[in-house]
Amino acid sequence: MKHIGIITKRGEPEAVRAVKDFLTCMKGKNLKFFIENEAAKVLKTKGYPRQEIPSKSDLIIVFGGDGTLLSVARLAGKLGVPLLGVNLGGLGFITEISRNEVRKEISKVLSGNYIFEERIMLLADVYRKGRKIVQHNALNDVVLNKSALSRMFELDISINTQYVSTFRADGLIVSTPTGSTAHSLSAGGPILYPTLESFLITPICPHTLTSRPIVLPDTFVLEVAIKSGDDVYLTLDGQVGFPLKINDQIKIKKADYKAKFLVLHDRDYFQILRTKLKWGE
């Protein structure tokens, strides 16, 4: 890996300082760095737009937290560029190493002493009057919800073209295993082990209390039709929103590519759960 992309959490001086320290310890290495514009400006070096970095890189190192890593995964997933997350805040679910570990662990990357872990991603296509008007991808979840506090809305749900039910709810979360510990968990959904090849449908405050979360094989295709309700939005990973209209149809399926993460050491996922979710306290 000779071409290294570097992306930082925006507006975070600590991330830029971490990049500066990293570049200092990389001096003399036969590497080319593609640094995101915002950080490059502070470092007084050549920068690149974030969306261009994946196509130039063999590896992208993300300095930030899970949120920054999610945004980069949506950019890089289709190209198959592996990601390495450097966590600058609290314990992350998908960031791999801490800032203090960068100097020690990067030698493993340069020597090829690593493995990849792949996570499924979702594609959401929005159809209006029979025509596809937009497509988005997501690593964590695809959510249909209201833009503000308001009444429930109605959704027709079909799986593999078979009608399932009409939900009246505050929203609907379609989550990957990676995203099962995010919005879905707060709505009462189960935790799925992150490398499972499945996805999860979780209603948000459904009108019918028997409307429960459903785990499906990732080979299935989910179709959602907006039957009623105003100010309904499609939200991707809690970061990108798209306004929907009545009679819009949303088709959600597994992407034909996966997010690829570099794994440098054994991560005890259950220890992360215990710490992050405060189990046993």
Phi and psi restraints in degrees (value plus and minus 20) as a CYANA .aco file:
   2 LYS   PHI    -127.5   -87.5
   2 LYS   PSI     -40.9    -0.9
   3 HIS   PHI    -130.8   -90.8
   3 HIS   PSI      92.5   132.5
   4 ILE   PHI    -133.5   -93.5
   4 ILE   PSI      98.4   138.4
   5 GLY   PHI    -105.0   -65.0
   5 GLY   PSI     125.3   165.3
   6 ILE   PHI    -150.3  -110.3
   6 ILE   PSI     100.6   140.6
   7 ILE   PHI    -147.0  -107.0
   7 ILE   PSI     116.8   156.8
   8 THR   PHI    -139.6   -99.6
   8 THR   PSI     140.1   180.1
   9 LYS   PHI     -84.4   -44.4
   9 LYS   PSI     107.7   147.7
  10 ARG   PHI     -89.5   -49.5
  10 ARG   PSI     118.5   158.5
  11 GLY   PHI      52.4    92.4
  11 GLY   PSI      -0.4    39.6
  12 GLU   PHI    -137.7   -97.7
  12 GLU   PSI      79.9   119.9
  13 PRO   PHI     -77.8   -37.8
  13 PRO   PSI     -54.1   -14.1
  14 GLU   PHI     -81.1   -41.1
  14 GLU   PSI     -55.5   -15.5
  15 ALA   PHI     -85.3   -45.3
  15 ALA   PSI     -60.8   -20.8
  16 VAL   PHI     -86.5   -46.5
  16 VAL   PSI     -60.1   -20.1
  17 ARG   PHI     -82.9   -42.9
  17 ARG   PSI     -58.3   -18.3
  18 ALA   PHI     -84.7   -44.7
  18 ALA   PSI     -58.8   -18.8
  19 VAL   PHI     -85.3   -45.3
  19 VAL   PSI     -62.0   -22.0
  20 LYS   PHI     -79.7   -39.7
  20 LYS   PSI     -65.1   -25.1
  21 ASP   PHI     -82.6   -42.6
  21 ASP   PSI     -59.9   -19.9
  22 PHE   PHI     -84.2   -44.2
  22 PHE   PSI     -65.6   -25.6
  23 LEU   PHI     -84.8   -44.8
  23 LEU   PSI     -54.2   -14.2
  24 THR   PHI     -83.1   -43.1
  24 THR   PSI     -63.2   -23.2
  25 CYS   PHI     -97.0   -57.0
  25 CYS   PSI     -30.1     9.9
  26 MET   PHI    -116.9   -76.9
  26 MET   PSI     -19.5    20.5
  27 LYS   PHI     -80.1   -40.1
  27 LYS   PSI     117.3   157.3
  28 GLY   PHI      71.1   111.1
  28 GLY   PSI     -31.8     8.2
  29 LYS   PHI    -100.5   -60.5
  29 LYS   PSI     129.2   169.2
  30 ASN   PHI    -104.2   -64.2
  30 ASN   PSI      49.5    89.5
  31 LEU   PHI    -150.4  -110.4
  31 LEU   PSI     130.5   170.5
  32 LYS   PHI    -137.5   -97.5
  32 LYS   PSI     111.0   151.0
  33 PHE   PHI    -129.6   -89.6
  33 PHE   PSI     118.9   158.9
  34 PHE   PHI    -137.6   -97.6
  34 PHE   PSI      80.3   120.3
  35 ILE   PHI    -120.2   -80.2
  35 ILE   PSI     115.4   155.4
  36 GLU   PHI     -77.7   -37.7
  36 GLU   PSI     125.7   165.7
  37 ASN   PHI     -71.1   -31.1
  37 ASN   PSI     -66.8   -26.8
  38 GLU   PHI     -81.6   -41.6
  38 GLU   PSI     -65.7   -25.7
  39 ALA   PHI     -90.4   -50.4
  39 ALA   PSI     -59.2   -19.2
  40 ALA   PHI     -81.5   -41.5
  40 ALA   PSI     -56.7   -16.7
  41 LYS   PHI     -82.0   -42.0
  41 LYS   PSI     -63.1   -23.1
  42 VAL   PHI     -87.8   -47.8
  42 VAL   PSI     -57.2   -17.2
  43 LEU   PHI    -101.9   -61.9
  43 LEU   PSI     -24.3    15.7
  44 LYS   PHI      38.0    78.0
  44 LYS   PSI      30.1    70.1
  45 THR   PHI    -158.1  -118.1
  45 THR   PSI     153.8   193.8
  46 LYS   PHI     -87.7   -47.7
  46 LYS   PSI     115.8   155.8
  47 GLY   PHI    -139.5   -99.5
  47 GLY   PSI     149.1   189.1
  48 TYR   PHI    -157.7  -117.7
  48 TYR   PSI     126.2   166.2
  49 PRO   PHI     -79.8   -39.8
  49 PRO   PSI     123.3   163.3
  50 ARG   PHI     -74.4   -34.4
  50 ARG   PSI     -62.3   -22.3
  51 GLN   PHI     -89.5   -49.5
  51 GLN   PSI     -36.1     3.9
  52 GLU   PHI    -110.3   -70.3
  52 GLU   PSI     -38.2     1.8
  53 ILE   PHI     -84.2   -44.2
  53 ILE   PSI     -62.4   -22.4
  54 PRO   PHI     -76.6   -36.6
  54 PRO   PSI     -58.9   -18.9
  55 SER   PHI     -92.2   -52.2
  55 SER   PSI     -34.7     5.3
  56 LYS   PHI    -120.7   -80.7
  56 LYS   PSI     -28.1    11.9
  57 SER   PHI    -133.2   -93.2
  57 SER   PSI     127.4   167.4
  58 ASP   PHI    -108.7   -68.7
  58 ASP   PSI     -43.2    -3.2
  59 LEU   PHI    -173.6  -133.6
  59 LEU   PSI     122.3   162.3
  60 ILE   PHI    -137.2   -97.2
  60 ILE   PSI     105.2   145.2
  61 ILE   PHI    -119.6   -79.6
  61 ILE   PSI     105.5   145.5
  62 VAL   PHI    -130.3   -90.3
  62 VAL   PSI      96.7   136.7
  63 PHE   PHI    -118.6   -78.6
  63 PHE   PSI      89.1   129.1
  64 GLY   PHI     149.4   189.4
  64 GLY   PSI    -147.2  -107.2
  65 GLY   PHI    -158.7  -118.7
  65 GLY   PSI    -185.9  -145.9
  66 ASP   PHI     -80.6   -40.6
  66 ASP   PSI     -56.6   -16.6
  67 GLY   PHI     -82.1   -42.1
  67 GLY   PSI     -64.6   -24.6
  68 THR   PHI     -84.7   -44.7
  68 THR   PSI     -60.4   -20.4
  69 LEU   PHI     -84.5   -44.5
  69 LEU   PSI     -56.9   -16.9
  70 LEU   PHI     -80.8   -40.8
  70 LEU   PSI     -65.5   -25.5
  71 SER   PHI     -84.8   -44.8
  71 SER   PSI     -56.8   -16.8
  72 VAL   PHI     -92.6   -52.6
  72 VAL   PSI     -56.1   -16.1
  73 ALA   PHI     -80.0   -40.0
  73 ALA   PSI     -57.3   -17.3
  74 ARG   PHI     -86.1   -46.1
  74 ARG   PSI     -51.6   -11.6
  75 LEU   PHI     -97.0   -57.0
  75 LEU   PSI     -61.4   -21.4
  76 ALA   PHI    -114.1   -74.1
  76 ALA   PSI     -38.5     1.5
  77 GLY   PHI     -73.7   -33.7
  77 GLY   PSI     -67.7   -27.7
  78 LYS   PHI     -84.1   -44.1
  78 LYS   PSI     -48.2    -8.2
  79 LEU   PHI    -108.0   -68.0
  79 LEU   PSI     -29.2    10.8
  80 GLY   PHI      52.4    92.4
  80 GLY   PSI       0.0    40.0
  81 VAL   PHI     -98.1   -58.1
  81 VAL   PSI     105.8   145.8
  82 PRO   PHI     -90.5   -50.5
  82 PRO   PSI     130.7   170.7
  83 LEU   PHI    -139.1   -99.1
  83 LEU   PSI     124.6   164.6
  84 LEU   PHI    -146.2  -106.2
  84 LEU   PSI      97.0   137.0
  85 GLY   PHI    -113.7   -73.7
  85 GLY   PSI     107.4   147.4
  86 VAL   PHI    -127.3   -87.3
  86 VAL   PSI      92.0   132.0
  87 ASN   PHI    -103.8   -63.8
  87 ASN   PSI     104.7   144.7
  88 LEU   PHI    -125.9   -85.9
  88 LEU   PSI     -23.5    16.5
  89 GLY   PHI    -138.9   -98.9
  89 GLY   PSI    -151.2  -111.2
  90 GLY   PHI     -95.7   -55.7
  90 GLY   PSI    -195.6  -155.6
  91 LEU   PHI     -82.6   -42.6
  91 LEU   PSI     107.7   147.7
  92 GLY   PHI    -123.2   -83.2
  92 GLY   PSI     133.7   173.7
  93 PHE   PHI     -99.6   -59.6
  93 PHE   PSI     -52.3   -12.3
  94 ILE   PHI    -141.9  -101.9
  94 ILE   PSI     -32.9     7.1
  95 THR   PHI     -89.7   -49.7
  95 THR   PSI     120.7   160.7
  96 GLU   PHI    -110.8   -70.8
  96 GLU   PSI     -63.1   -23.1
  97 ILE   PHI    -153.6  -113.6
  97 ILE   PSI     143.6   183.6
  98 SER   PHI    -112.2   -72.2
  98 SER   PSI     148.5   188.5
  99 ARG   PHI     -79.0   -39.0
  99 ARG   PSI     -58.8   -18.8
 100 ASN   PHI     -88.3   -48.3
 100 ASN   PSI     -36.9     3.1
 101 GLU   PHI    -113.9   -73.9
 101 GLU   PSI     -27.8    12.2
 102 VAL   PHI     -78.7   -38.7
 102 VAL   PSI     -70.9   -30.9
 103 ARG   PHI     -78.8   -38.8
 103 ARG   PSI     -62.2   -22.2
 104 LYS   PHI     -92.6   -52.6
 104 LYS   PSI     -63.7   -23.7
 105 GLU   PHI     -99.4   -59.4
 105 GLU   PSI     -45.3    -5.3
 106 ILE   PHI     -86.2   -46.2
 106 ILE   PSI     -44.1    -4.1
 107 SER   PHI     -83.8   -43.8
 107 SER   PSI     -51.6   -11.6
 108 LYS   PHI     -84.6   -44.6
 108 LYS   PSI     -58.7   -18.7
 109 VAL   PHI     -84.1   -44.1
 109 VAL   PSI     -66.5   -26.5
 110 LEU   PHI     -88.7   -48.7
 110 LEU   PSI     -46.8    -6.8
 111 SER   PHI    -111.5   -71.5
 111 SER   PSI     -22.8    17.2
 112 GLY   PHI      60.7   100.7
 112 GLY   PSI      -5.4    34.6
 113 ASN   PHI    -111.7   -71.7
 113 ASN   PSI      54.7    94.7
 114 TYR   PHI    -178.8  -138.8
 114 TYR   PSI     147.1   187.1
 115 ILE   PHI    -149.7  -109.7
 115 ILE   PSI     147.2   187.2
 116 PHE   PHI    -125.5   -85.5
 116 PHE   PSI     126.5   166.5
 117 GLU   PHI    -142.1  -102.1
 117 GLU   PSI     109.0   149.0
 118 GLU   PHI    -127.0   -87.0
 118 GLU   PSI     119.5   159.5
 119 ARG   PHI    -143.9  -103.9
 119 ARG   PSI     116.5   156.5
 120 ILE   PHI     -86.9   -46.9
 120 ILE   PSI     130.9   170.9
 121 MET   PHI    -141.3  -101.3
 121 MET   PSI     140.1   180.1
 122 LEU   PHI    -129.1   -89.1
 122 LEU   PSI     128.3   168.3
 123 LEU   PHI    -134.0   -94.0
 123 LEU   PSI     115.2   155.2
 124 ALA   PHI    -142.2  -102.2
 124 ALA   PSI      96.3   136.3
 125 ASP   PHI    -124.4   -84.4
 125 ASP   PSI     112.3   152.3
 126 VAL   PHI    -127.0   -87.0
 126 VAL   PSI     105.1   145.1
 127 TYR   PHI    -131.5   -91.5
 127 TYR   PSI     113.5   153.5
 128 ARG   PHI    -149.7  -109.7
 128 ARG   PSI     100.3   140.3
 129 LYS   PHI      35.7    75.7
 129 LYS   PSI      19.3    59.3
 130 GLY   PHI      62.3   102.3
 130 GLY   PSI     -20.5    19.5
 131 ARG   PHI    -135.6   -95.6
 131 ARG   PSI     113.5   153.5
 132 LYS   PHI     -91.9   -51.9
 132 LYS   PSI     103.0   143.0
 133 ILE   PHI    -127.5   -87.5
 133 ILE   PSI     -38.6     1.4
 134 VAL   PHI    -182.3  -142.3
 134 VAL   PSI     132.3   172.3
 135 GLN   PHI    -154.9  -114.9
 135 GLN   PSI     114.9   154.9
 136 HIS   PHI    -151.6  -111.6
 136 HIS   PSI     135.1   175.1
 137 ASN   PHI    -135.1   -95.1
 137 ASN   PSI     145.2   185.2
 138 ALA   PHI    -174.0  -134.0
 138 ALA   PSI     124.1   164.1
 139 LEU   PHI    -115.3   -75.3
 139 LEU   PSI     -58.1   -18.1
 140 ASN   PHI    -108.8   -68.8
 140 ASN   PSI     -83.9   -43.9
 141 ASP   PHI    -182.0  -142.0
 141 ASP   PSI     137.0   177.0
 142 VAL   PHI    -133.3   -93.3
 142 VAL   PSI     103.2   143.2
 143 VAL   PHI    -144.1  -104.1
 143 VAL   PSI     114.9   154.9
 144 LEU   PHI    -126.8   -86.8
 144 LEU   PSI     100.0   140.0
 145 ASN   PHI    -173.0  -133.0
 145 ASN   PSI     156.7   196.7
 146 LYS   PHI    -106.0   -66.0
 146 LYS   PSI     131.5   171.5
 147 SER   PHI     -98.7   -58.7
 147 SER   PSI     -37.1     2.9
 148 ALA   PHI    -174.8  -134.8
 148 ALA   PSI     153.7   193.7
 149 LEU   PHI     -83.6   -43.6
 149 LEU   PSI     104.3   144.3
 150 SER   PHI    -185.6  -145.6
 150 SER   PSI    -192.7  -152.7
 151 ARG   PHI     -89.4   -49.4
 151 ARG   PSI     144.2   184.2
 152 MET   PHI     -81.9   -41.9
 152 MET   PSI     142.3   182.3
 153 PHE   PHI    -147.0  -107.0
 153 PHE   PSI     144.9   184.9
 154 GLU   PHI    -126.2   -86.2
 154 GLU   PSI     117.4   157.4
 155 LEU   PHI    -149.9  -109.9
 155 LEU   PSI     110.3   150.3
 156 ASP   PHI    -109.5   -69.5
 156 ASP   PSI     107.0   147.0
 157 ILE   PHI    -131.5   -91.5
 157 ILE   PSI     108.8   148.8
 158 SER   PHI    -149.0  -109.0
 158 SER   PSI     125.0   165.0
 159 ILE   PHI    -145.7  -105.7
 159 ILE   PSI     104.0   144.0
 160 ASN   PHI      32.2    72.2
 160 ASN   PSI      24.2    64.2
 161 THR   PHI      49.3    89.3
 161 THR   PSI     -20.0    20.0
 162 GLN   PHI    -114.3   -74.3
 162 GLN   PSI     107.7   147.7
 163 TYR   PHI     -83.3   -43.3
 163 TYR   PSI     113.8   153.8
 164 VAL   PHI    -126.5   -86.5
 164 VAL   PSI     -77.3   -37.3
 165 SER   PHI    -193.3  -153.3
 165 SER   PSI     147.1   187.1
 166 THR   PHI    -128.5   -88.5
 166 THR   PSI      98.7   138.7
 167 PHE   PHI    -116.9   -76.9
 167 PHE   PSI     117.2   157.2
 168 ARG   PHI    -127.8   -87.8
 168 ARG   PSI      98.9   138.9
 169 ALA   PHI    -177.7  -137.7
 169 ALA   PSI     151.1   191.1
 170 ASP   PHI     -98.4   -58.4
 170 ASP   PSI     -34.7     5.3
 171 GLY   PHI     150.5   190.5
 171 GLY   PSI    -199.5  -159.5
 172 LEU   PHI    -163.3  -123.3
 172 LEU   PSI     113.4   153.4
 173 ILE   PHI    -133.5   -93.5
 173 ILE   PSI     107.1   147.1
 174 VAL   PHI    -133.1   -93.1
 174 VAL   PSI      93.1   133.1
 175 SER   PHI    -140.6  -100.6
 175 SER   PSI     124.1   164.1
 176 THR   PHI     -99.7   -59.7
 176 THR   PSI     148.2   188.2
 177 PRO   PHI     -77.2   -37.2
 177 PRO   PSI     -56.7   -16.7
 178 THR   PHI     -79.8   -39.8
 178 THR   PSI     -59.9   -19.9
 179 GLY   PHI    -106.9   -66.9
 179 GLY   PSI     -18.1    21.9
 180 SER   PHI     -87.1   -47.1
 180 SER   PSI     -39.2     0.8
 181 THR   PHI    -114.4   -74.4
 181 THR   PSI     -10.2    29.8
 182 ALA   PHI    -124.5   -84.5
 182 ALA   PSI    -143.0  -103.0
 183 HIS   PHI     -79.6   -39.6
 183 HIS   PSI     -59.1   -19.1
 184 SER   PHI     -80.1   -40.1
 184 SER   PSI     -60.0   -20.0
 185 LEU   PHI     -81.6   -41.6
 185 LEU   PSI     -61.0   -21.0
 186 SER   PHI     -89.0   -49.0
 186 SER   PSI     -40.6    -0.6
 187 ALA   PHI    -114.1   -74.1
 187 ALA   PSI     -11.1    28.9
 188 GLY   PHI      76.3   116.3
 188 GLY   PSI      -9.9    30.1
 189 GLY   PHI     -99.5   -59.5
 189 GLY   PSI     140.4   180.4
 190 PRO   PHI     -99.2   -59.2
 190 PRO   PSI     143.7   183.7
 191 ILE   PHI    -110.0   -70.0
 191 ILE   PSI     107.6   147.6
 192 LEU   PHI    -127.2   -87.2
 192 LEU   PSI     119.4   159.4
 193 TYR   PHI     -81.5   -41.5
 193 TYR   PSI     114.9   154.9
 194 PRO   PHI     -82.9   -42.9
 194 PRO   PSI     -41.9    -1.9
 195 THR   PHI    -116.3   -76.3
 195 THR   PSI     -15.7    24.3
 196 LEU   PHI     -82.4   -42.4
 196 LEU   PSI     127.3   167.3
 197 GLU   PHI    -121.0   -81.0
 197 GLU   PSI      56.6    96.6
 198 SER   PHI    -177.0  -137.0
 198 SER   PSI     150.7   190.7
 199 PHE   PHI    -161.1  -121.1
 199 PHE   PSI     150.0   190.0
 200 LEU   PHI    -149.9  -109.9
 200 LEU   PSI     112.7   152.7
 201 ILE   PHI    -129.2   -89.2
 201 ILE   PSI     101.7   141.7
 202 THR   PHI    -148.2  -108.2
 202 THR   PSI      93.1   133.1
 203 PRO   PHI     -89.3   -49.3
 203 PRO   PSI     127.2   167.2
 204 ILE   PHI    -121.3   -81.3
 204 ILE   PSI      95.0   135.0
 205 CYS   PHI      26.1    66.1
 205 CYS   PSI      41.0    81.0
 206 PRO   PHI     -88.0   -48.0
 206 PRO   PSI     130.1   170.1
 207 HIS   PHI     -85.3   -45.3
 207 HIS   PSI     -56.3   -16.3
 208 THR   PHI    -117.0   -77.0
 208 THR   PSI      98.9   138.9
 209 LEU   PHI     -87.4   -47.4
 209 LEU   PSI     -36.9     3.1
 210 THR   PHI    -102.9   -62.9
 210 THR   PSI     -21.7    18.3
 211 SER   PHI     -97.9   -57.9
 211 SER   PSI      83.8   123.8
 212 ARG   PHI    -134.5   -94.5
 212 ARG   PSI     142.8   182.8
 213 PRO   PHI     -79.3   -39.3
 213 PRO   PSI     128.1   168.1
 214 ILE   PHI    -149.5  -109.5
 214 ILE   PSI     112.3   152.3
 215 VAL   PHI    -119.8   -79.8
 215 VAL   PSI     109.8   149.8
 216 LEU   PHI    -145.5  -105.5
 216 LEU   PSI     131.8   171.8
 217 PRO   PHI     -81.1   -41.1
 217 PRO   PSI     127.0   167.0
 218 ASP   PHI     -95.8   -55.8
 218 ASP   PSI     -18.7    21.3
 219 THR   PHI    -104.2   -64.2
 219 THR   PSI     -31.0     9.0
 220 PHE   PHI    -100.0   -60.0
 220 PHE   PSI     137.6   177.6
 221 VAL   PHI    -139.4   -99.4
 221 VAL   PSI     108.5   148.5
 222 LEU   PHI    -122.9   -82.9
 222 LEU   PSI     113.8   153.8
 223 GLU   PHI    -142.2  -102.2
 223 GLU   PSI     111.8   151.8
 224 VAL   PHI    -145.5  -105.5
 224 VAL   PSI     109.4   149.4
 225 ALA   PHI    -135.7   -95.7
 225 ALA   PSI     111.9   151.9
 226 ILE   PHI    -101.5   -61.5
 226 ILE   PSI      94.0   134.0
 227 LYS   PHI    -115.1   -75.1
 227 LYS   PSI     -52.9   -12.9
 228 SER   PHI    -179.4  -139.4
 228 SER   PSI     139.6   179.6
 229 GLY   PHI     100.8   140.8
 229 GLY   PSI     125.0   165.0
 230 ASP   PHI    -129.1   -89.1
 230 ASP   PSI     136.8   176.8
 231 ASP   PHI      36.4    76.4
 231 ASP   PSI      24.1    64.1
 232 VAL   PHI    -111.8   -71.8
 232 VAL   PSI     116.3   156.3
 233 TYR   PHI    -145.0  -105.0
 233 TYR   PSI     126.7   166.7
 234 LEU   PHI    -115.1   -75.1
 234 LEU   PSI     105.8   145.8
 235 THR   PHI    -143.6  -103.6
 235 THR   PSI     112.7   152.7
 236 LEU   PHI    -129.6   -89.6
 236 LEU   PSI      99.2   139.2
 237 ASP   PHI      34.3    74.3
 237 ASP   PSI       3.2    43.2
 238 GLY   PHI      48.5    88.5
 238 GLY   PSI      -5.8    34.2
 239 GLN   PHI    -144.7  -104.7
 239 GLN   PSI     -48.5    -8.5
 240 VAL   PHI    -143.8  -103.8
 240 VAL   PSI     111.0   151.0
 241 GLY   PHI    -141.8  -101.8
 241 GLY   PSI     130.2   170.2
 242 PHE   PHI    -161.4  -121.4
 242 PHE   PSI     105.9   145.9
 243 PRO   PHI     -93.7   -53.7
 243 PRO   PSI     118.4   158.4
 244 LEU   PHI    -132.3   -92.3
 244 LEU   PSI     139.6   179.6
 245 LYS   PHI    -143.2  -103.2
 245 LYS   PSI     141.0   181.0
 246 ILE   PHI     -78.4   -38.4
 246 ILE   PSI     118.7   158.7
 247 ASN   PHI      59.8    99.8
 247 ASN   PSI     -21.6    18.4
 248 ASP   PHI     -83.8   -43.8
 248 ASP   PSI     126.3   166.3
 249 GLN   PHI    -138.8   -98.8
 249 GLN   PSI     115.6   155.6
 250 ILE   PHI    -138.9   -98.9
 250 ILE   PSI     103.6   143.6
 251 LYS   PHI    -126.8   -86.8
 251 LYS   PSI     102.7   142.7
 252 ILE   PHI    -140.2  -100.2
 252 ILE   PSI     108.5   148.5
 253 LYS   PHI    -170.4  -130.4
 253 LYS   PSI     148.8   188.8
 254 LYS   PHI     -88.5   -48.5
 254 LYS   PSI     117.2   157.2
 255 ALA   PHI     -89.1   -49.1
 255 ALA   PSI     136.0   176.0
 256 ASP   PHI    -104.8   -64.8
 256 ASP   PSI      -5.8    34.2
 257 TYR   PHI    -157.6  -117.6
 257 TYR   PSI     145.0   185.0
 258 LYS   PHI    -146.0  -106.0
 258 LYS   PSI     133.8   173.8
 259 ALA   PHI     -93.0   -53.0
 259 ALA   PSI     115.6   155.6
 260 LYS   PHI    -136.0   -96.0
 260 LYS   PSI     103.8   143.8
 261 PHE   PHI    -137.0   -97.0
 261 PHE   PSI     120.8   160.8
 262 LEU   PHI     -97.8   -57.8
 262 LEU   PSI     113.3   153.3
 263 VAL   PHI    -136.3   -96.3
 263 VAL   PSI      99.0   139.0
 264 LEU   PHI    -123.2   -83.2
 264 LEU   PSI     -40.7    -0.7
 265 HIS   PHI    -175.9  -135.9
 265 HIS   PSI     146.9   186.9
 266 ASP   PHI     -86.9   -46.9
 266 ASP   PSI     103.0   143.0
 267 ARG   PHI    -124.3   -84.3
 267 ARG   PSI     106.8   146.8
 268 ASP   PHI    -104.0   -64.0
 268 ASP   PSI      77.1   117.1
 269 TYR   PHI     -80.6   -40.6
 269 TYR   PSI     -54.6   -14.6
 270 PHE   PHI     -93.8   -53.8
 270 PHE   PSI     -48.2    -8.2
 271 GLN   PHI     -87.6   -47.6
 271 GLN   PSI     -58.7   -18.7
 272 ILE   PHI     -81.0   -41.0
 272 ILE   PSI     -63.5   -23.5
 273 LEU   PHI     -82.0   -42.0
 273 LEU   PSI     -64.7   -24.7
 274 ARG   PHI     -79.8   -39.8
 274 ARG   PSI     -61.7   -21.7
 275 THR   PHI     -95.3   -55.3
 275 THR   PSI     -68.6   -28.6
 276 LYS   PHI     -87.6   -47.6
 276 LYS   PSI     -60.4   -20.4
 277 LEU   PHI    -116.9   -76.9
 277 LEU   PSI     -18.7    21.3
 278 LYS   PHI      38.8    78.8
 278 LYS   PSI      20.5    60.5
 279 TRP   PHI     -85.5   -45.5
 279 TRP   PSI     119.2   159.2
 280 GLY   PHI      62.7   102.7
 280 GLY   PSI     -20.8    19.2
